[in-house]
Amino acid sequence: MLPIERQQQILTWLEQEETLRVSDISKRLQVSEMTVYRDLKPLIDQQKVLKTSNGFTLIAQSYNSSNHCTYCYKNVNPRLSVQLIKKNQHVEQACCPHCGLLRFQDIENEVSQIICHDFLKDTTISAKIATFILNADLDLNCCQPQVIAFESMKHAKKFQLGFGGEIYGFKEAIQAITLEMHSKNCCD
């Protein structure tokens, strides 16, 4: 097996298992540990692999560099964007809370954290503790049903007074989006 083939195999294993020790890689590839270190060196230099106390792991590759939503492929609006940080340290970016919540529902077991932006203050917040308004009378030119995130229930209620919509917590917002989309037959 050529070094490039061994490197690709190491990357595949790291994607599947997150962390590997040099001794494990050596046994699997049936090469010396010194050969494994030589194979890992270019991967470290390319910032694909990181040495940790438990061995080697993949460095988080952010999907947001493409600036497209991983759910609907639209361009990402930074003010509305949602980041899903996966357990393997990869980051996916959604264009809005609508797509971020639906993507979370699809890959919930892979996600360690989901982050969104407060619509009024543009601060970063955990989506799991955010308050969401669906179908406010304000066109943000993004996905439907439109979803807006707020840091506090108080701000959401004040916004609702002016622009309407329904207020939901994290899990309830996911259910409401899914229900509304199914009733319109737009997600089959």
C-alpha positions as CSV (number, residue, x, y, z in Angstrom):
1,M,0.0,0.0,0.0
2,L,1.4,3.4,-0.9
3,P,1.7,6.2,1.7
4,I,-1.1,8.2,0.1
5,E,-3.4,5.1,0.3
6,R,-2.5,4.6,4.0
7,Q,-3.2,8.2,4.7
8,Q,-6.6,8.0,3.1
9,Q,-7.4,4.9,5.1
10,I,-6.3,6.6,8.3
11,L,-8.6,9.6,7.5
12,T,-11.5,7.2,6.8
13,W,-11.0,5.4,10.1
14,L,-10.8,8.7,12.0
15,E,-14.0,9.8,10.4
16,Q,-15.7,6.6,11.6
17,E,-14.1,6.3,15.0
18,E,-13.0,9.9,15.9
19,T,-9.7,9.0,17.7
20,L,-7.1,6.3,17.0
21,R,-3.8,5.4,18.6
22,V,-0.6,4.9,16.6
23,S,-0.3,1.3,17.8
24,D,-3.9,0.6,16.5
25,I,-3.1,2.1,13.1
26,S,0.1,0.2,13.0
27,K,-1.6,-3.1,13.6
28,R,-4.4,-2.5,11.2
29,L,-2.1,-1.4,8.4
30,Q,0.5,-4.0,9.3
31,V,3.3,-1.5,9.2
32,S,5.7,-0.1,11.9
33,E,4.7,2.7,14.2
34,M,7.5,4.8,12.6
35,T,5.8,4.4,9.2
36,V,2.5,5.5,10.8
37,Y,4.2,8.6,12.2
38,R,5.6,9.3,8.7
39,D,2.1,8.9,7.2
40,L,0.6,11.2,9.8
41,K,3.2,14.0,9.4
42,P,1.7,15.3,6.1
43,L,-1.8,15.1,7.5
44,I,-0.7,17.1,10.5
45,D,1.0,19.7,8.3
46,Q,-2.1,20.0,6.2
47,Q,-4.1,20.5,9.4
48,K,-6.3,17.5,8.8
49,V,-5.2,15.6,11.8
50,L,-4.4,16.6,15.4
51,K,-2.4,14.8,18.1
52,T,-4.3,14.5,21.3
53,S,-3.7,12.8,24.6
54,N,-5.7,9.8,23.4
55,G,-3.9,9.5,20.0
56,F,-4.9,11.3,16.8
57,T,-8.2,12.9,15.8
58,L,-9.5,14.8,12.8
59,I,-9.4,18.6,13.0
60,A,-12.9,20.1,12.7
61,Q,-13.6,21.1,9.1
62,S,-16.2,23.8,8.9
63,Y,-18.8,23.3,6.3
64,N,-19.7,27.0,6.4
65,S,-16.7,27.9,4.3
66,S,-18.9,27.3,1.2
67,N,-21.4,29.8,2.7
68,H,-24.3,27.6,1.7
69,C,-26.9,26.0,3.9
70,T,-26.3,22.3,4.5
71,Y,-30.1,21.8,4.5
72,C,-31.5,23.8,1.6
73,Y,-28.3,25.0,-0.1
74,K,-29.3,28.7,-0.1
75,N,-26.7,31.3,0.7
76,V,-26.3,31.9,4.4
77,N,-27.3,35.1,6.0
78,P,-25.0,35.6,9.0
79,R,-27.7,37.3,11.1
80,L,-30.1,34.3,10.7
81,S,-27.5,31.5,10.5
82,V,-27.5,28.4,12.7
83,Q,-24.4,26.3,13.4
84,L,-24.6,22.6,14.3
85,I,-21.5,21.4,16.0
86,K,-21.2,17.7,15.6
87,K,-19.6,15.3,18.0
88,N,-16.8,14.7,15.5
89,Q,-16.1,18.4,15.7
90,H,-17.4,19.1,12.2
91,V,-19.5,22.2,11.9
92,E,-22.5,22.5,9.6
93,Q,-24.1,25.8,8.9
94,A,-27.8,26.4,8.1
95,C,-29.1,29.6,6.5
96,C,-31.8,30.2,9.2
97,P,-33.5,28.6,12.3
98,H,-36.0,26.9,10.0
99,C,-33.3,24.8,8.3
100,G,-31.1,24.6,11.4
101,L,-33.9,23.0,13.5
102,L,-34.9,20.6,10.7
103,R,-31.3,19.6,10.2
104,F,-30.9,19.1,13.9
105,Q,-33.9,16.8,13.9
106,D,-32.3,14.7,11.1
107,I,-28.9,14.3,12.8
108,E,-29.7,14.8,16.5
109,N,-27.6,11.9,17.7
110,E,-24.5,13.4,15.9
111,V,-24.9,17.0,17.3
112,S,-23.2,18.1,20.5
113,Q,-24.3,21.8,20.2
114,I,-26.6,24.0,18.1
115,I,-26.0,27.7,18.1
116,C,-28.1,30.5,16.6
117,H,-28.3,34.3,16.7
118,D,-30.7,36.4,18.7
119,F,-32.7,38.3,16.1
120,L,-32.8,41.6,18.0
121,K,-29.3,41.7,19.6
122,D,-27.4,39.6,17.0
123,T,-25.7,37.8,19.9
124,T,-24.8,34.1,19.8
125,I,-27.1,31.8,21.9
126,S,-27.7,28.1,22.4
127,A,-30.7,27.2,20.3
128,K,-31.7,24.7,22.9
129,I,-32.6,27.5,25.3
130,A,-33.8,30.0,22.7
131,T,-37.4,31.1,22.1
132,F,-38.6,30.9,18.6
133,I,-41.4,32.8,16.7
134,L,-42.9,31.1,13.7
135,N,-44.8,32.9,10.9
136,A,-44.3,36.5,12.1
137,D,-45.6,39.1,9.7
138,L,-42.1,40.2,8.6
139,D,-40.6,38.9,5.4
140,L,-37.0,37.9,5.9
141,N,-36.7,36.4,2.4
142,C,-35.7,33.0,3.7
143,C,-37.2,29.6,4.2
144,Q,-40.9,28.9,5.1
145,P,-42.4,28.6,7.6
146,Q,-40.3,31.5,8.7
147,V,-38.6,31.0,12.1
148,I,-36.9,33.7,14.2
149,A,-34.8,33.1,17.3
150,F,-34.7,35.2,20.5
151,E,-32.6,34.9,23.6
152,S,-35.5,35.5,26.0
153,M,-39.2,34.9,26.1
154,K,-39.6,38.6,27.1
155,H,-38.1,39.8,23.8
156,A,-40.1,37.3,21.8
157,K,-43.4,38.4,23.4
158,K,-42.6,42.1,22.6
159,F,-41.7,41.2,19.1
160,Q,-44.9,39.1,18.8
161,L,-47.0,42.1,19.8
162,G,-45.8,44.1,16.8
163,F,-45.3,41.3,14.2
164,G,-47.5,38.4,15.3
165,G,-46.6,34.8,15.0
166,E,-46.6,31.9,17.4
167,I,-44.0,31.4,20.2
168,Y,-42.3,28.1,20.8
169,G,-39.4,26.6,22.8
170,F,-36.7,24.5,21.0
171,K,-38.4,21.1,20.7
172,E,-41.9,22.6,20.2
173,A,-40.6,24.7,17.4
174,I,-39.2,21.7,15.6
175,Q,-42.5,19.9,16.0
176,A,-44.4,23.0,14.7
177,I,-42.2,23.4,11.6
178,T,-42.5,19.7,10.8
179,L,-46.2,19.7,11.3
180,E,-46.7,22.8,9.1
181,M,-44.5,21.4,6.4
182,H,-46.3,18.1,6.3
183,S,-49.7,19.7,6.2
184,K,-48.5,21.6,3.0
185,N,-46.9,18.4,1.6
186,C,-43.6,20.2,1.0
187,C,-41.2,17.9,2.7
188,D,-41.9,14.5,1.2
